[in-house]
Amino acid sequence: MKLTSINSIEDVKQFVHILMEEESLNFHPDTPFEDYIYYETKEPAYTKEQIEHRNNLLNQAFELGSRIGVDTHELMCEEGTEILEL
């Protein structure tokens, strides 16, 4: 994943886009990355390193939202809904 940190609302939106469009993930901010699996094989979708990186970005997104008064959960869900409607 080319995104290395979350520093703005645009980064949060980009994170959601990468997960849903580039990685084809059925992303929801309440689901830990450890829980994503491939449906047919039941194998984990991510390695431990990938999980750690994505969880770190998710935590950064929520920390940013807390600092600037944005509901990160709502923002991510809205962004995901917009992607699905395209």
Summary of the structure (lengths in Angstrom):
residues: 86
radius of gyration: 12.7
end to end distance: 22.6
largest distance: 40.8
contacts: 213
relative contact order: 0.21
helix: 60%
strand: 2%
